[in-house]
């Protein structure tokens, strides 16, 4: 299933995003768990999307005739 680099990057990015989101909520001291969760999810998904999109573009350019 995870044969292409795009899928591998997407899977790894989503796992890392979930771990960082869970850690940020667990370490939030001031009771702002929802704000921390939202912020970490947005940042994680943006980075994951950028890396996955970049990999997809590179892979597409290499396979173009």
TALIN-V290341 format. One record per helix or strand of 2 or more residues. SS is the DSSP state (A for helix, B for strand). FROM is the first residue (numbers start at 0). LEN is the number of residues. If there is no record, write none. Layout:
# TALIN-V290341
ss & from & len
SS & FROM & LEN
SS & FROM & LEN
This chain:
# TALIN-V290341
ss & from & len
A & 4 & 23
A & 32 & 31
